[in-house]
Amino acid sequence: MRVFNFAAGPATLPLEVLEQSQAEMTDWRGSGMSVMEVSHRSKAFIAVAHEAEADLRALLAIPSNYRVLFLQGGATGQFSAIPLNLATQDSTVDYVNTGAWSKKAIGEAKRYAKVNVAADEAAGNYSSVPAQGALRLTPGAAYLHYTPNETIGGVEFPYVPVHGDVPLVADFSSTILSRPIDVSKFGLIYAGAQKNIGPSGLVVVIVRDDLLGRARPGTPLVWDYAAMAKEGSMLNTPPTFGWYFAGLVFKWLLGQGGLAAMAERNRAKAERLYAAIDGSGYYRNPVAKEARSWMNVPFTIPNPDLEKTFLAEAGKAGLVNLEGHRSVGGFRASIYNAMPIEGVDALIAFMKDFQGRHA
Ligand SMILES: *Cc1c(COP(=O)(O)O)cnc(C)c1O
């Protein structure tokens, strides 16, 4: 039986796409093989790869002066690849610290460049984001990095920061494709696949042309953006299954009405869940209202001794992976694109029932 899976990542995927990949598994497009068993250089696979890119470009309206790369090493690999490609050892790079993922990006960048933390939300226990005016930006910085959605804290930027001509770099891992964005505001966008795109093992990088060709000596070839762009992300064997599966998800999103339709649905899901939490007098979400994530919704109950009971009873009701991240405790419901509104409604009904029995 399929459950409602609220995991933060790897996360729930659209059932229709899972079923399609299952139907094609042993005989992909009449080849007599699975897609995992064909050469990445075959005509058939290259067609799939190009179609996935074209569909992603259509979904996000990616301008023609941006390249789309399908890489490996996860978002964490990009924490290193970004300074290696866009900065020198002597450059200053600006980072906004809004939570666990920003912090990891900062830690890695420090190994490769001079990091200026433009704002640090640690003092407020990562429950909000800084205003644009509060950012202490470095004139002439190599780039400004931020995390539009903090997957663990459930904190999201309601605006896109600006830093003049300095390229804006954004870790969109947990919010990409949840709504339309204006790609032209960014120098580089990256996203690990396992939240809103497909299986883990794939990371999508969208990078403006003028930022290619700057990799410092010593940059691993597989993370050299120019080298990868030149080879169509096939400098070596790409994660073929992930790329194929991502392509199916992109088609699914187009079929759902694209990102404007997803935005409406995601907004409705999040609003419903936050309203249930705020109106309960029992559950609590710690994040400032304007910075609440549409994708990751952490919440707590007054008596932490009941957390195990909550999780066990939720599991019996077919609602799984609701435990909060080990660093923060409590609960977290991740409600990515593939989580249907019925899943959110089932969670809300369970929460009401639990409160009635235990509060
Ligand atoms: C999941 C996640 C990561 C880490 O991704 P990996 O693919 O495991 O390296 C980084 N940043 C954000 C915002 C994430 O949600």
The ligand as a Gaussian input file, in Angstrom:
#p B3LYP/6-31G(d) Opt

LIG

0 1
 C       19.222000      18.253000       0.724000
 C       19.919000      19.570000       0.622000
 C       21.299000      19.670000       0.391000
 C       22.207000      18.465000       0.315000
 O       22.053000      17.766000      -0.838000
 P       23.004000      16.505000      -1.153000
 O       22.487000      16.106000      -2.485000
 O       22.792000      15.502000      -0.077000
 O       24.404000      16.994000      -1.197000
 C       21.843000      20.921000       0.272000
 N       21.089000      22.031000       0.370000
 C       19.767000      21.981000       0.611000
 C       18.979000      23.243000       0.720000
 C       19.145000      20.750000       0.739000
 O       17.821000      20.694000       0.980000

